[in-house]
């Protein structure tokens, strides 16, 4: 099941993320999900 959540981040960071996602054809939500998943997997290795 998917759920919505709200983030508060720096405006410039968000704009850069949008630009990179657009440039490489990524959708933002799935990319954020992958980044979170990778973060969790790497944290388990610590």
N, CA, C and O atoms as CSV, one atom per row, in Angstrom:
chain,resi,resn,atom,element,x,y,z
A,1,UNK,N,N,0.841,-1.174,0.000
A,1,UNK,CA,C,0.000,0.000,0.000
A,1,UNK,C,C,0.887,1.239,0.000
A,1,UNK,O,O,1.912,1.273,0.681
A,2,UNK,N,N,0.507,2.226,-0.740
A,2,UNK,CA,C,1.239,3.487,-0.797
A,2,UNK,C,C,0.541,4.519,0.069
A,2,UNK,O,O,-0.680,4.495,0.227
A,3,UNK,N,N,1.327,5.419,0.622
A,3,UNK,CA,C,0.771,6.472,1.457
A,3,UNK,C,C,1.466,7.799,1.139
A,3,UNK,O,O,2.580,7.810,0.616
A,4,UNK,N,N,0.825,8.881,1.447
A,4,UNK,CA,C,1.400,10.208,1.217
A,4,UNK,C,C,2.059,10.699,2.484
A,4,UNK,O,O,1.625,10.374,3.589
A,5,UNK,N,N,3.129,11.497,2.318
A,5,UNK,CA,C,3.735,12.164,3.456
A,5,UNK,C,C,4.316,13.494,2.988
A,5,UNK,O,O,4.561,13.693,1.798
A,6,UNK,N,N,4.529,14.384,3.923
A,6,UNK,CA,C,4.992,15.732,3.611
A,6,UNK,C,C,6.423,15.911,4.098
A,6,UNK,O,O,6.775,15.500,5.204
A,7,UNK,N,N,7.238,16.529,3.257
A,7,UNK,CA,C,8.620,16.844,3.602
A,7,UNK,C,C,8.802,18.345,3.593
A,7,UNK,O,O,8.141,19.058,2.837
A,8,UNK,N,N,9.692,18.817,4.428
A,8,UNK,CA,C,10.101,20.209,4.378
A,8,UNK,C,C,11.591,20.216,4.096
A,8,UNK,O,O,12.396,19.783,4.921
A,9,UNK,N,N,11.953,20.719,2.906
A,9,UNK,CA,C,13.365,20.767,2.508
A,9,UNK,C,C,13.665,22.120,1.887
A,9,UNK,O,O,12.761,22.885,1.552
A,10,UNK,N,N,14.938,22.394,1.743
A,10,UNK,CA,C,15.385,23.639,1.142
A,10,UNK,C,C,14.823,23.786,-0.272
A,10,UNK,O,O,14.836,22.838,-1.057
A,11,UNK,N,N,14.340,24.964,-0.580
A,11,UNK,CA,C,13.715,25.230,-1.874
A,11,UNK,C,C,14.677,24.987,-3.034
A,11,UNK,O,O,14.287,24.410,-4.049
A,12,UNK,N,N,15.931,25.421,-2.894
A,12,UNK,CA,C,16.920,25.218,-3.958
A,12,UNK,C,C,17.195,23.736,-4.178
A,12,UNK,O,O,17.343,23.282,-5.313
A,13,UNK,N,N,17.261,22.994,-3.088
A,13,UNK,CA,C,17.489,21.552,-3.193
A,13,UNK,C,C,16.348,20.886,-3.956
A,13,UNK,O,O,16.584,20.035,-4.814
A,14,UNK,N,N,15.120,21.270,-3.647
A,14,UNK,CA,C,13.965,20.712,-4.344
A,14,UNK,C,C,13.998,21.059,-5.830
A,14,UNK,O,O,13.717,20.207,-6.673
A,15,UNK,N,N,14.335,22.292,-6.151
A,15,UNK,CA,C,14.396,22.698,-7.560
A,15,UNK,C,C,15.464,21.908,-8.305
A,15,UNK,O,O,15.247,21.494,-9.444
A,16,UNK,N,N,16.607,21.696,-7.677
A,16,UNK,CA,C,17.662,20.903,-8.311
A,16,UNK,C,C,17.211,19.462,-8.518
A,16,UNK,O,O,17.477,18.864,-9.561
A,17,UNK,N,N,16.526,18.908,-7.520
A,17,UNK,CA,C,16.021,17.540,-7.629
A,17,UNK,C,C,15.020,17.432,-8.777
A,17,UNK,O,O,15.066,16.477,-9.553
A,18,UNK,N,N,14.121,18.401,-8.886
A,18,UNK,CA,C,13.143,18.413,-9.973
A,18,UNK,C,C,13.837,18.461,-11.331
A,18,UNK,O,O,13.442,17.757,-12.261
A,19,UNK,N,N,14.871,19.293,-11.441
A,19,UNK,CA,C,15.605,19.429,-12.705
A,19,UNK,C,C,16.288,18.126,-13.094
A,19,UNK,O,O,16.224,17.702,-14.248
A,20,UNK,N,N,16.940,17.494,-12.126
A,20,UNK,CA,C,17.643,16.240,-12.415
A,20,UNK,C,C,16.641,15.145,-12.788
A,20,UNK,O,O,16.863,14.394,-13.737
A,21,UNK,N,N,15.549,15.057,-12.047
A,21,UNK,CA,C,14.520,14.061,-12.367
A,21,UNK,C,C,13.973,14.277,-13.770
A,21,UNK,O,O,13.798,13.326,-14.532
A,22,UNK,N,N,13.710,15.509,-14.099
A,22,UNK,CA,C,13.192,15.831,-15.430
A,22,UNK,C,C,14.209,15.484,-16.515
A,22,UNK,O,O,13.859,14.887,-17.533
A,23,UNK,N,N,15.455,15.855,-16.295
A,23,UNK,CA,C,16.525,15.614,-17.273
A,23,UNK,C,C,16.686,14.131,-17.593
A,23,UNK,O,O,16.904,13.757,-18.746
A,24,UNK,N,N,16.578,13.286,-16.560
A,24,UNK,CA,C,16.814,11.855,-16.746
A,24,UNK,C,C,15.537,11.021,-16.819
A,24,UNK,O,O,15.593,9.792,-16.870
A,25,UNK,N,N,14.390,11.691,-16.823
A,25,UNK,CA,C,13.127,10.986,-17.002
A,25,UNK,C,C,12.617,10.253,-15.768
A,25,UNK,O,O,11.818,9.324,-15.882
A,26,UNK,N,N,13.075,10.667,-14.586
A,26,UNK,CA,C,12.591,10.055,-13.352
A,26,UNK,C,C,11.324,10.753,-12.883
A,26,UNK,O,O,11.169,11.962,-13.056
A,27,UNK,N,N,10.434,9.993,-12.296
A,27,UNK,CA,C,9.311,10.574,-11.570
A,27,UNK,C,C,9.799,10.786,-10.147
A,27,UNK,O,O,10.502,9.939,-9.595
A,28,UNK,N,N,9.432,11.907,-9.557
A,28,UNK,CA,C,9.981,12.268,-8.256
A,28,UNK,C,C,9.612,11.292,-7.140
A,28,UNK,O,O,10.484,10.872,-6.380
A,29,UNK,N,N,8.357,10.931,-7.033
A,29,UNK,CA,C,7.934,10.065,-5.918
A,29,UNK,C,C,8.629,8.705,-5.926
A,29,UNK,O,O,9.151,8.288,-4.893
A,30,UNK,N,N,8.652,7.999,-7.064
A,30,UNK,CA,C,9.356,6.714,-7.062
A,30,UNK,C,C,10.852,6.870,-6.773
A,30,UNK,O,O,11.451,6.012,-6.126
A,31,UNK,N,N,11.458,7.967,-7.252
A,31,UNK,CA,C,12.886,8.187,-7.004
A,31,UNK,C,C,13.133,8.417,-5.518
A,31,UNK,O,O,14.089,7.873,-4.965
A,32,UNK,N,N,12.299,9.205,-4.866
A,32,UNK,CA,C,12.435,9.425,-3.427
A,32,UNK,C,C,12.285,8.094,-2.698
A,32,UNK,O,O,13.034,7.808,-1.764
A,33,UNK,N,N,11.328,7.288,-3.118
A,33,UNK,CA,C,11.141,5.977,-2.507
A,33,UNK,C,C,12.385,5.107,-2.630
A,33,UNK,O,O,12.760,4.425,-1.677
A,34,UNK,N,N,13.027,5.125,-3.794
A,34,UNK,CA,C,14.254,4.345,-3.989
A,34,UNK,C,C,15.393,4.879,-3.122
A,34,UNK,O,O,16.168,4.105,-2.561
A,35,UNK,N,N,15.489,6.197,-3.015
A,35,UNK,CA,C,16.527,6.790,-2.175
A,35,UNK,C,C,16.340,6.394,-0.709
A,35,UNK,O,O,17.310,6.093,-0.014
A,36,UNK,N,N,15.101,6.396,-0.248
A,36,UNK,CA,C,14.811,5.992,1.130
A,36,UNK,C,C,15.144,4.512,1.324
A,36,UNK,O,O,15.739,4.131,2.332
A,37,UNK,N,N,14.762,3.693,0.366
A,37,UNK,CA,C,15.049,2.259,0.453
A,37,UNK,C,C,16.554,2.015,0.506
A,37,UNK,O,O,17.019,1.216,1.319
A,38,UNK,N,N,17.320,2.688,-0.347
A,38,UNK,CA,C,18.773,2.549,-0.336
A,38,UNK,C,C,19.361,2.999,1.002
A,38,UNK,O,O,20.272,2.360,1.530
A,39,UNK,N,N,18.843,4.089,1.543
A,39,UNK,CA,C,19.305,4.591,2.832
A,39,UNK,C,C,19.087,3.552,3.927
A,39,UNK,O,O,19.968,3.317,4.754
A,40,UNK,N,N,17.931,2.943,3.927
A,40,UNK,CA,C,17.604,1.929,4.935
A,40,UNK,C,C,18.530,0.730,4.789
A,40,UNK,O,O,19.043,0.228,5.789
A,41,UNK,N,N,18.751,0.264,3.573
A,41,UNK,CA,C,19.633,-0.889,3.350
A,41,UNK,C,C,21.058,-0.589,3.790
A,41,UNK,O,O,21.714,-1.445,4.383
A,42,UNK,N,N,21.544,0.617,3.506
A,42,UNK,CA,C,22.895,0.981,3.916
A,42,UNK,C,C,22.996,1.128,5.431
A,42,UNK,O,O,24.027,0.796,6.016
A,43,UNK,N,N,21.955,1.614,6.060
A,43,UNK,CA,C,21.958,1.758,7.520
A,43,UNK,C,C,22.021,0.397,8.208
A,43,UNK,O,O,22.600,0.274,9.288
A,44,UNK,N,N,21.437,-0.612,7.597
A,44,UNK,CA,C,21.463,-1.960,8.171
A,44,UNK,C,C,22.874,-2.539,8.172
A,44,UNK,O,O,23.186,-3.414,8.980
A,45,UNK,N,N,23.727,-2.055,7.271
A,45,UNK,CA,C,25.090,-2.566,7.143
A,45,UNK,C,C,26.031,-1.956,8.172
A,45,UNK,O,O,27.151,-2.436,8.348
A,46,UNK,N,N,25.590,-0.909,8.849
A,46,UNK,CA,C,26.465,-0.229,9.814
A,46,UNK,C,C,26.622,-1.016,11.101
A,46,UNK,O,O,27.326,-0.577,12.011
